[in-house]
Amino acid sequence: MRPSPVRPLAPLRIRRPLPSARAYVGQVEDLLTSATSEEVQNLGTRIAALPVGSFEQHGRFHPLITDTVIACTIAQRIADDYSLFLLPPVTFSCSHEHSDYAGTVSISASTLIAVIRDIQSSLRASAVDRLVLVNGHGGNYVLQNVVQEANASGSQMALFPGRADWDAARADAGMQTNSHEDMHAGELETSILLHATPHLLRPGYDSADWRADDRPFLLMSGMREYTESGVIGFPSLGTAEKGERALASLSGSFKSYMQRLSA
């Protein structure tokens, strides 16, 4: 019998491991409140700050928790500056326009409404009867209705930042874009992340600029029709300095909300 021909071995291919998400975990826990019950009692405030973020795609270079990190960063700043009771964030919200992208998780508008109302009701049991919703996700339109209903009998709830507050923050920070052209993972969000949690941004974020100013059917078709990458905006323009100035501006803007809630 003739020996079977020896087949040459296939060349060995060494796959370079992709960066693990764990490699980007740093001081995110610092954005969560670690106060004790006694510390909250000694704070003696009637006003709580609730960050409302999202868990949705922000392109290849920004984390799924981008909106939550931004909401927590703003909430922590105003809680420190105005002695508010800082709550942990609501991470899942209304992100259905991003459902075509991997990793996005949404809850219904009715569920988000129920969560906010339950939190407000629970806070009243400990004499905290004013609530600030610090919203980091533009798609949470329903929060406006929640606040309107809550205030029908007096100022009990605020939604912050409002459009005017964001516009002022952009101007005060010296940003080059407006909120329409820079709606998602752009200059503003990148700047706040660079200031507060730069370790969460993946290398290459400054190459992801994408313009899609004409978006007439966004609510019908979602983001995918207007951006393959998931980005609409200009992250290359983001800087930590702009993020710091934007945060300072937002804290200043909150003063008028605080006056109404304290009346």
C-alpha positions in Angstrom: 0.0 0.0 0.0 1.2 3.4 -0.8 1.3 5.9 2.1 -1.3 8.6 2.0 0.1 11.9 0.9 1.0 14.2 3.7 -1.1 17.4 3.6 0.7 20.6 4.4 -0.5 22.2 7.6 -2.6 25.4 7.1 -0.7 28.5 8.2 -1.3 29.4 11.8 -3.4 32.5 12.1 -3.0 34.5 15.3 -6.1 36.5 16.0 -5.5 39.7 17.9 -8.0 39.9 20.8 -10.5 42.7 20.6 -10.4 45.1 23.6 -12.8 43.9 26.2 -15.5 46.2 27.5 -13.9 45.6 30.9 -10.8 47.4 29.8 -12.8 50.6 29.7 -14.3 50.3 33.2 -12.7 52.9 35.4 -14.3 55.4 37.8 -17.8 54.9 36.5 -18.8 53.9 40.0 -17.9 57.4 41.1 -21.0 58.6 39.2 -23.3 56.5 41.5 -24.3 57.9 44.9 -22.8 56.1 47.9 -24.5 58.2 50.6 -25.8 56.5 53.7 -29.3 57.0 55.1 -27.9 59.2 57.9 -26.1 61.4 55.4 -29.2 61.9 53.4 -31.1 62.8 56.6 -28.5 65.3 57.7 -28.6 66.9 54.2 -32.1 68.1 55.1 -33.2 68.7 51.6 -36.7 68.3 50.1 -35.3 68.0 46.5 -33.9 64.9 44.8 -32.1 64.7 41.5 -32.8 61.6 39.4 -30.5 61.0 36.4 -32.4 59.5 33.4 -30.2 58.1 30.7 -30.4 55.3 28.2 -28.7 52.1 27.1 -28.4 52.6 23.4 -25.8 52.6 20.6 -23.6 55.6 20.2 -21.5 54.4 17.3 -18.3 52.4 17.4 -16.4 54.6 19.9 -18.9 55.8 22.5 -20.3 53.4 25.1 -23.9 52.3 25.3 -24.2 54.1 28.6 -23.2 57.5 27.1 -26.5 59.2 27.9 -26.6 57.7 31.4 -23.0 58.9 32.1 -23.9 62.4 30.9 -27.1 62.5 33.0 -25.2 61.3 36.1 -22.4 63.8 35.5 -24.9 66.7 35.3 -27.0 65.4 38.3 -23.9 65.0 40.4 -22.8 68.6 39.6 -26.1 70.2 40.5 -26.5 68.0 43.6 -23.1 69.1 44.8 -23.7 72.8 44.0 -27.2 73.0 45.3 -27.2 70.3 48.1 -29.7 68.0 46.5 -30.4 64.3 47.3 -28.6 62.5 44.4 -30.3 59.3 43.3 -28.9 56.4 41.2 -29.8 56.6 37.5 -32.6 55.1 35.5 -30.5 53.4 32.8 -33.2 52.0 30.4 -35.5 54.4 28.7 -37.1 55.0 25.3 -34.5 54.2 22.6 -36.7 52.6 20.0 -35.2 54.7 17.2 -31.9 52.9 17.8 -33.3 49.3 17.9 -31.6 48.3 14.7 -28.2 48.5 16.3 -26.6 45.9 18.5 -26.7 46.4 22.3 -29.7 48.8 22.4 -32.2 48.0 25.1 -35.5 50.0 25.5 -38.5 50.1 27.7 -41.9 51.4 26.8 -43.0 54.9 27.4 -45.7 53.7 29.8 -43.1 51.7 31.8 -40.8 54.8 32.1 -43.8 56.9 33.3 -44.6 54.3 35.9 -41.0 54.1 37.2 -40.9 57.9 37.5 -44.2 58.1 39.3 -43.3 55.3 41.7 -40.0 56.9 42.6 -41.7 60.2 43.2 -44.3 58.5 45.5 -41.6 56.6 47.4 -39.6 59.8 48.0 -42.6 61.5 49.6 -42.5 58.9 52.4 -39.2 60.4 53.5 -40.3 64.0 53.1 -38.6 64.6 49.8 -41.4 66.1 47.8 -39.6 67.7 44.9 -37.9 65.8 42.1 -35.6 67.0 39.3 -35.4 64.6 36.3 -32.0 65.1 34.8 -32.5 63.8 31.3 -29.5 62.7 29.2 -31.5 61.2 26.3 -33.3 63.3 23.7 -35.7 60.6 22.8 -37.4 60.6 26.2 -40.1 62.9 25.0 -42.7 61.5 27.4 -40.8 63.0 30.4 -42.3 66.4 29.4 -45.8 65.1 29.9 -44.9 63.5 33.2 -43.6 66.8 34.5 -46.6 68.7 33.2 -49.0 66.4 35.0 -47.0 66.4 38.2 -47.0 70.2 38.3 -50.8 70.7 37.7 -51.2 71.4 41.4 -48.0 73.3 42.0 -44.2 73.0 41.3 -43.2 69.5 42.4 -41.1 68.3 39.5 -38.6 69.8 37.0 -37.1 68.5 33.7 -33.5 69.6 33.3 -31.7 70.5 31.1 -34.2 72.1 28.8 -33.5 73.1 25.2 -32.5 76.7 26.2 -30.1 75.3 28.8 -28.4 73.0 26.3 -28.1 75.9 23.8 -26.6 78.2 26.4 -24.2 75.4 27.4 -23.0 75.0 23.8 -22.6 78.8 23.5 -20.7 79.2 26.8 -18.5 76.2 26.0 -17.5 77.7 22.6 -18.9 74.7 20.6 -19.0 75.0 16.8 -22.2 73.0 16.3 -25.9 73.3 17.2 -28.2 70.6 18.6 -29.7 69.7 15.3 -26.6 68.9 13.3 -24.9 67.5 16.4 -27.6 65.3 17.8 -25.9 62.0 18.7 -22.4 61.1 19.8 -21.2 64.4 18.5 -19.3 67.4 19.8 -21.4 68.0 22.9 -21.5 64.4 24.2 -17.9 63.8 23.4 -16.8 66.9 25.2 -18.6 65.9 28.4 -17.2 62.4 28.3 -13.7 63.8 27.7 -14.1 66.0 30.8 -15.8 63.5 33.1 -14.9 59.9 31.9 -12.4 60.0 29.1 -11.4 56.4 29.7 -14.8 55.4 28.3 -14.1 56.7 24.8 -12.5 54.2 22.3 -9.6 55.4 20.2 -10.8 56.6 16.8 -13.8 58.6 18.0 -12.4 61.7 16.2 -12.7 60.0 12.9 -16.5 59.3 13.2 -18.0 62.7 12.1 -21.2 62.3 10.1 -23.6 64.9 8.8 -27.3 64.1 8.3 -29.2 67.4 8.7 -32.2 66.3 6.8 -34.1 63.7 8.9 -37.8 64.2 8.2 -38.9 60.6 9.0 -36.7 59.8 12.0 -39.6 58.9 14.2 -40.9 56.5 11.5 -37.7 54.9 10.2 -35.3 55.2 13.1 -31.6 56.2 12.9 -30.4 53.6 10.5 -32.0 55.4 7.5 -29.7 58.4 8.2 -26.5 56.9 9.6 -24.9 53.6 9.1 -22.4 54.1 11.9 -25.0 55.4 14.4 -23.4 58.8 14.7 -25.0 62.1 13.7 -22.6 64.9 14.7 -19.0 65.9 15.0 -17.1 64.1 17.8 -13.8 65.3 16.3 -14.7 68.8 17.6 -15.0 67.6 21.2 -12.6 68.7 23.9 -12.4 68.2 27.7 -12.3 72.0 28.1 -15.6 72.4 26.3 -17.1 69.7 28.4 -16.0 71.4 31.6 -17.4 74.8 30.5 -20.7 73.2 29.4 -21.1 71.6 32.8 -20.4 74.9 34.6 -23.0 76.6 32.3 -25.6 74.0 33.1 -25.1 74.3 36.8 -25.6 78.0 36.5 -28.8 77.5 34.4 -30.2 75.3 37.2 -30.4 78.2 39.6 -33.7 79.4 38.2 -35.1 75.8 38.5 -33.9 75.6 42.1 -35.7 78.9 43.0 -39.0 77.6 41.7 -38.7 74.2 43.4 -37.8 75.9 46.7 -40.6 78.4 46.7 
